[in-house]
Amino acid sequence: MHRSGDADLVGAIDNHKSELAWSEALAVMDLGSRWSVPIPVSDLEARLARSAGPTVIRRGAGGAAHVVRALPLQLSAIRSGGGGHLEPPWPGPDQVSGGSGPWVGSPYSAERMLARVRAVYAAAITAYLSLVEEWLLPLGPRLNTFVTLPARIVGWLETPADPTSFAGPVLRWYLDPLPAGQASAADFVVSVRPDTLGERDAMRERYLRLVTLRPAAQEWISTALHHQALHIFDATPVIDIAFQWLGVDLRGIYL
């Protein structure tokens, strides 16, 4: 079980303090949530030093106050390691010209976008587990995602054939359960138009595999093929996805 001394619920995601520190840094420096350039440690330290006590930020317009906790710890670790910059936690854009399309992911090549998808979704599994194990473990046996794990996230990143199109990429994915004790992973590929023939039979096979591996939950557990727009470009995609999964699971048991 994960343990955390941070009273902040988001701060309980121990393995993703770097993402939380990055989001705090963007707020402290008044930078946009999609900023992807390393930030000098000296600039961050100078900005934090302006506060006589703990630095307080707000998440979005009218958002709740949040005490900056992860960032000072991250800066201290960087200084101890001889570094001078706070790096973005996930792969950023690689198209120097900014890309030719009109949407937020246009500065990413298909390969870099795929790398970000894989990194973010693999980390989201760990973040989700940390949330449940730290705060909601008594409910764990009834949470669909928690019981399905460990699993491999199998998915397709559908990119538009015309990069200048206003239609952005779409993500299709499902959880493929693994035997207990194995490590979860995220396995995505790029596809312009994945083959969907036989999807109904494939889903039935996935369900049968799920109830075979998780027999104690066979009366209520379910599987799904998710089809959604790609939302991984803000400051905290891993934390956002973990809470989204948790919200769906809690609604599934009427909480």
Stockholm file with secondary structure:
# STOCKHOLM 1.0

chainA/1-255         MHRSGDADLVGAIDNHKSELAWSEALAVMDLGSRWSVPIPVSDLEARLARSAGPTVIRRGAGGAAHVVRALPLQLSAIRSGGGGHLEPPWPGPDQVSGGSGPWVGSPYSAERMLARVRAVYAAAITAYLSLVEEWLLPLGPRLNTFVTLPARIVGWLETPADPTSFAGPVLRWYLDPLPAGQASAADFVVSVRPDTLGERDAMRERYLRLVTLRPAAQEWISTALHHQALHIFDATPVIDIAFQWLGVDLRGIYL
#=GR chainA/1-255 SS CCCCCCCSTGGGCGGGHHHHHHHHHHHHTTCCTTCCSCEEHHHHHHHHTTCSSCCEEESSTTCCEEECCHHHHHHHHHHHTTCCEECCSSCCCCCTTCCSSSSTTTTSCHHHHHHHHHHHHHHHHHHHHHHHHHHCGGGGGGCHHHHHCSEEEEEEEECCSSTTSSCCCEEEEEEEECCTTSCCEEEEEEESSCCCTTHHHHHHHHHHHHHHHCGGGTTTCCCCCEEEECCCCSSCHHHHHHHHHHHHHHHHTTC
#=GC SS_cons         CCCCCCCSTGGGCGGGHHHHHHHHHHHHTTCCTTCCSCEEHHHHHHHHTTCSSCCEEESSTTCCEEECCHHHHHHHHHHHTTCCEECCSSCCCCCTTCCSSSSTTTTSCHHHHHHHHHHHHHHHHHHHHHHHHHHCGGGGGGCHHHHHCSEEEEEEEECCSSTTSSCCCEEEEEEEECCTTSCCEEEEEEESSCCCTTHHHHHHHHHHHHHHHCGGGTTTCCCCCEEEECCCCSSCHHHHHHHHHHHHHHHHTTC
//
